[in-house]
């Protein structure tokens, strides 16, 4: 099997796993407080990764990992904010928000690299952000209709997306120093350490949640910890390392399909006309930006994904 085919399979696996994460997070935070749930997600992920990278971690030394730990705080902010926001919106809408990450990276390259936008990219950014804006404020126009989320939830998830985009952009510079497993493990451990004090607070603030845990709750923790934590971030970093962030970002365009299927099965979520309109505009805009060739951004590690 060629390297290109392996990368393609990895991108498809990322899309299948990533699109379902929102569904299982929503299932989990119904019972488990969001910060405790996020801690469990990455604690499980770190445990799964540890046997495979313990030797490499010892060789690197903690002092060399400090930069990667700092960057990982952006990813921690992403997952924490997302855990709160997804409770108040749908799995499909949250997945669509992440699919617009390339638009934000394009704007970052404009302000940071002073990149000049082509007509194609300009149209893509305008169309994409119109779609995102429509999705965010859709609850205002739908007047509380089901499956449009809430304004608070949509805005919160959008903030999480911004943190994720910044993490992907700035983690690229560490790819030459650390392997993909190390980057993923550092993120998982950083998230676990940062969130541990909040687990203790949650234990006293919400003492009854553990008695409500059922098989579906355990399934959600296992899914987001093993598949949505360890495997997803390992694969994501691997694709960035072997290809580029733009290739890795391609999974974001397929994730809404996985999100819709898992949301329909587990949450009984449905698509409404407003979501479809916003989704089409956002995805076409993101596609126009992603497929616009720009070597300046690519060489700097700030590609459109």
C-alpha positions as semicolon CSV with decimal commas, in nm:
position;residue;x (nm);y (nm);z (nm)
1;X;0,000;0,000;0,000
2;X;0,138;0,341;-0,097
3;X;0,196;0,622;0,151
4;X;-0,075;0,828;-0,019
5;X;-0,330;0,550;0,029
6;X;-0,233;0,510;0,394
7;X;-0,281;0,884;0,448
8;X;-0,619;0,870;0,273
9;X;-0,733;0,584;0,499
10;X;-0,609;0,776;0,804
11;X;-0,810;1,083;0,697
12;X;-1,125;0,874;0,653
13;X;-1,076;0,713;0,995
14;X;-1,028;1,058;1,147
15;X;-1,354;1,173;0,990
16;X;-1,547;0,871;1,116
17;X;-1,412;0,905;1,472
18;X;-1,411;1,284;1,488
19;X;-1,765;1,326;1,360
20;X;-1,900;1,099;1,633
21;X;-1,712;1,263;1,922
22;X;-1,977;1,533;1,974
23;X;-2,251;1,271;2,000
24;X;-2,071;1,071;2,268
25;X;-1,967;1,385;2,459
26;X;-2,334;1,491;2,467
27;X;-2,429;1,147;2,597
28;X;-2,160;1,159;2,866
29;X;-2,215;1,510;3,002
30;X;-2,581;1,436;3,064
31;X;-2,461;1,242;3,371
32;X;-2,099;1,342;3,431
33;X;-2,006;1,710;3,491
34;X;-1,831;1,849;3,178
35;X;-1,490;1,910;3,338
36;X;-1,485;1,568;3,504
37;X;-1,592;1,405;3,178
38;X;-1,314;1,582;2,988
39;X;-1,062;1,471;3,251
40;X;-1,175;1,109;3,218
41;X;-1,150;1,135;2,839
42;X;-0,786;1,236;2,837
43;X;-0,681;1,035;3,140
44;X;-0,801;0,723;2,957
45;X;-0,629;0,845;2,640
46;X;-0,298;0,900;2,823
47;X;-0,313;0,553;2,978
48;X;-0,374;0,399;2,634
49;X;-0,077;0,582;2,481
50;X;0,172;0,540;2,767
51;X;0,292;0,183;2,690
52;X;0,383;0,285;2,334
53;X;0,578;0,604;2,405
54;X;0,719;0,570;2,759
55;X;1,072;0,505;2,633
56;X;1,067;0,805;2,399
57;X;0,933;1,031;2,673
58;X;1,219;0,933;2,905
59;X;1,472;1,004;2,629
60;X;1,326;1,350;2,559
61;X;1,331;1,474;2,917
62;X;1,072;1,702;3,074
63;X;1,265;2,026;3,009
64;X;1,258;1,963;2,633
65;X;0,883;1,909;2,638
66;X;0,798;2,244;2,800
67;X;0,720;2,414;2,469
68;X;0,491;2,133;2,360
69;X;0,315;2,152;2,697
70;X;0,252;2,524;2,649
71;X;0,101;2,468;2,305
72;X;-0,113;2,187;2,444
73;X;-0,292;2,436;2,668
74;X;-0,467;2,565;2,355
75;X;-0,596;2,215;2,285
76;X;-0,703;2,182;2,649
77;X;-0,901;2,505;2,616
78;X;-1,061;2,361;2,303
79;X;-1,189;2,041;2,465
80;X;-1,301;2,212;2,787
81;X;-1,497;2,486;2,609
82;X;-1,640;2,230;2,369
83;X;-1,766;2,006;2,652
84;X;-1,970;2,298;2,787
85;X;-2,090;2,422;2,450
86;X;-2,200;2,091;2,298
87;X;-2,454;2,045;2,577
88;X;-2,648;2,336;2,428
89;X;-2,625;2,259;2,057
90;X;-2,642;1,961;1,824
91;X;-2,372;1,715;1,718
92;X;-2,416;1,813;1,352
93;X;-2,385;2,188;1,411
94;X;-2,077;2,144;1,630
95;X;-1,916;1,925;1,362
96;X;-1,992;2,186;1,096
97;X;-1,827;2,452;1,311
98;X;-1,503;2,253;1,313
99;X;-1,525;2,204;0,937
100;X;-1,472;2,577;0,896
101;X;-1,131;2,568;1,065
102;X;-0,952;2,628;0,731
103;X;-1,129;2,964;0,699
104;X;-0,985;3,079;1,030
105;X;-0,638;2,959;0,937
106;X;-0,663;3,152;0,612
107;X;-0,738;3,470;0,807
108;X;-0,450;3,395;1,043
109;X;-0,215;3,369;0,746
110;X;-0,346;3,703;0,619
111;X;-0,264;3,888;0,942
112;X;0,051;3,694;1,030
113;X;0,210;3,630;0,691
114;X;0,055;3,928;0,514
115;X;-0,072;3,683;0,254
116;X;-0,261;3,834;-0,037
117;X;-0,589;3,660;-0,105
118;X;-0,689;3,546;-0,451
119;X;-1,045;3,609;-0,570
120;X;-1,121;3,240;-0,509
121;X;-1,002;3,252;-0,151
122;X;-1,177;3,583;-0,082
123;X;-1,508;3,443;-0,207
124;X;-1,450;3,126;-0,005
125;X;-1,388;3,318;0,316
126;X;-1,691;3,542;0,268
127;X;-1,920;3,252;0,182
128;X;-1,782;3,035;0,459
129;X;-1,820;3,293;0,730
130;X;-2,168;3,382;0,615
131;X;-2,254;3,013;0,656
132;X;-2,094;2,999;1,001
133;X;-2,264;3,319;1,112
134;X;-2,598;3,183;0,998
135;X;-2,543;2,858;1,190
136;X;-2,444;3,047;1,505
137;X;-2,747;3,277;1,510
138;X;-2,990;3,018;1,369
139;X;-3,162;2,973;1,709
140;X;-3,264;3,340;1,696
141;X;-3,446;3,293;1,365
142;X;-3,580;2,945;1,435
143;X;-3,740;3,065;1,759
144;X;-3,638;2,770;1,970
145;X;-3,701;2,501;1,709
146;X;-3,546;2,164;1,782
147;X;-3,210;2,071;1,631
148;X;-3,090;2,430;1,576
149;X;-2,902;2,444;1,907
150;X;-2,893;2,757;2,123
151;X;-2,712;3,083;2,066
152;X;-2,498;3,021;2,376
153;X;-2,410;2,668;2,266
154;X;-2,323;2,767;1,909
155;X;-2,105;3,062;2,015
156;X;-1,928;2,850;2,277
157;X;-1,845;2,576;2,026
158;X;-1,716;2,844;1,787
159;X;-1,474;2,962;2,058
160;X;-1,359;2,602;2,099
161;X;-1,293;2,582;1,725
162;X;-1,073;2,893;1,742
163;X;-0,863;2,731;2,017
164;X;-0,832;2,410;1,812
165;X;-0,720;2,603;1,504
166;X;-0,452;2,787;1,701
167;X;-0,331;2,454;1,844
168;X;-0,299;2,296;1,498
169;X;-0,117;2,600;1,359
170;X;0,135;2,640;1,639
171;X;0,195;2,268;1,701
172;X;0,337;2,237;1,348
173;X;0,666;2,396;1,457
174;X;0,725;2,115;1,711
175;X;0,678;1,834;1,459
176;X;1,048;1,837;1,370
177;X;1,146;1,791;1,737
178;X;0,883;1,550;1,866
179;X;0,709;1,251;1,713
180;X;0,333;1,243;1,662
181;X;0,276;1,003;1,958
182;X;0,473;1,231;2,190
183;X;0,274;1,539;2,086
184;X;-0,054;1,353;2,139
185;X;0,058;1,212;2,475
186;X;0,180;1,549;2,602
187;X;-0,158;1,698;2,518
188;X;-0,347;1,418;2,697
189;X;-0,132;1,445;3,011
190;X;-0,150;1,825;3,013
191;X;-0,530;1,808;2,991
192;X;-0,546;1,553;3,275
193;X;-0,323;1,760;3,505
194;X;-0,503;2,088;3,435
195;X;-0,845;1,934;3,491
196;X;-0,769;1,726;3,802
197;X;-0,842;2,008;4,053
198;X;-1,182;2,063;3,888
199;X;-1,262;1,694;3,927
200;X;-1,224;1,736;4,303
201;X;-1,446;2,045;4,295
202;X;-1,708;1,860;4,089
203;X;-1,703;1,572;4,333
204;X;-1,820;1,802;4,612
205;X;-2,043;2,024;4,398
206;X;-2,220;1,733;4,223
207;X;-2,183;1,437;4,461
208;X;-2,466;1,230;4,315
209;X;-2,351;1,195;3,955
210;X;-2,158;0,871;4,001
211;X;-2,475;0,693;4,111
212;X;-2,639;0,781;3,779
213;X;-2,367;0,625;3,561
214;X;-2,505;0,360;3,325
215;X;-2,376;0,147;3,039
216;X;-2,430;0,428;2,787
217;X;-2,227;0,666;3,004
218;X;-1,942;0,415;3,024
219;X;-1,960;0,366;2,646
220;X;-1,929;0,741;2,593
221;X;-1,623;0,764;2,820
222;X;-1,461;0,467;2,648
223;X;-1,532;0,602;2,301
224;X;-1,403;0,955;2,356
225;X;-1,108;0,830;2,562
226;X;-0,979;0,548;2,343
227;X;-1,104;0,642;1,996
228;X;-1,175;1,015;2,035
229;X;-0,871;1,073;2,255
230;X;-0,578;0,838;2,197
231;X;-0,638;0,718;1,842
232;X;-0,783;1,043;1,703
233;X;-0,501;1,271;1,823
234;X;-0,231;1,017;1,738
235;X;-0,362;0,991;1,383
236;X;-0,413;1,367;1,351
237;X;-0,056;1,444;1,452
238;X;0,070;1,161;1,230
239;X;-0,105;1,297;0,922
240;X;0,026;1,648;0,993
241;X;0,375;1,504;1,028
242;X;0,364;1,282;0,717
243;X;0,166;1,521;0,497
244;X;0,052;1,866;0,615
245;X;-0,221;2,038;0,817
246;X;-0,414;2,098;0,493
247;X;-0,435;1,723;0,428
248;X;-0,528;1,655;0,789
249;X;-0,804;1,915;0,767
250;X;-0,973;1,727;0,483
251;X;-1,133;1,498;0,742
252;X;-1,331;1,797;0,868
253;X;-1,537;1,806;0,549
254;X;-1,647;1,444;0,599
255;X;-1,708;1,467;0,973
256;X;-2,061;1,615;0,943
257;X;-2,173;1,291;0,773
258;X;-2,048;1,085;1,067
259;X;-2,193;1,340;1,310
260;X;-2,534;1,320;1,145
261;X;-2,540;0,938;1,147
262;X;-2,429;0,906;1,511
263;X;-2,656;1,192;1,619
264;X;-2,953;1,030;1,447
265;X;-2,886;0,689;1,605
266;X;-2,802;0,791;1,961
267;X;-2,964;1,135;2,003
268;X;-3,249;1,122;1,750
269;X;-3,125;1,449;1,603
270;X;-3,260;1,559;1,267
271;X;-3,152;1,809;1,004
272;X;-3,361;2,120;0,954
273;X;-3,358;2,349;0,651
274;X;-3,164;2,624;0,826
275;X;-2,881;2,388;0,919
276;X;-2,859;2,258;0,562
277;X;-2,840;2,612;0,419
278;X;-2,568;2,719;0,663
279;X;-2,381;2,390;0,613
280;X;-2,371;2,420;0,234
281;X;-2,240;2,777;0,248
282;X;-1,981;2,700;0,516
283;X;-1,851;2,381;0,353
284;X;-1,827;2,530;0,003
285;X;-1,644;2,831;0,145
286;X;-1,402;2,611;0,339
287;X;-1,345;2,395;0,030
288;X;-1,264;2,700;-0,184
289;X;-1,011;2,818;0,073
290;X;-0,855;2,475;0,125
291;X;-0,809;2,401;-0,244
292;X;-0,658;2,742;-0,321
293;X;-0,286;2,681;-0,365
294;X;-0,054;2,904;-0,163
295;X;0,302;2,791;-0,106
296;X;0,382;3,079;0,126
297;X;0,131;2,963;0,384
298;X;0,219;2,597;0,338
299;X;0,591;2,653;0,386
300;X;0,526;2,839;0,709
301;X;0,315;2,558;0,844
302;X;0,003;2,770;0,833
303;X;-0,195;2,576;0,581
304;X;-0,567;2,580;0,556
305;X;-0,647;2,309;0,807
